[in-house]
Amino acid sequence: DTNIYLAFKCSEPMMDKLVINGKDKDSDVWNGDSLEVFISATPDNPFDNRHFIINPGNAQWDGSAPPENNDVKWNADWKSAVVQNADSWTVEMAIPWSAIGGCPASGSIRFVNLCRQRKPVGEWTSWSTVVDGFLDARRFGAWMFK
């Protein structure tokens, strides 16, 4: 009821070539290998979303994209842990519902995308296919909560 919990295993055959950019909160972690999560704060507008990025060194970045103006100084009190393995890096995240519009009611929808950047090979992947980059909220997928 307090958080949404997410876990990812990022397979990586070239662990020795990971690009880990940024060590501090809100540093430019997206300039290296990273994992991004977008979750809408309202059930009817994918453009009103919260953006979370984590890198293999567990450096966090977050921002808010309300419809009227992006706010890169927005911060949430979310938790994360990263483990680097021989052939992958694993992420666990706990994002408070209070940071993303409150716990969704049963049957409500949130617009979401889960994205990964592999810097050494120039690979960008996303759960919901985007056309104009990861910030393409009009192409986010929908999660229905029960």
Disulfide bonds with the S-S distance in Angstrom:
none
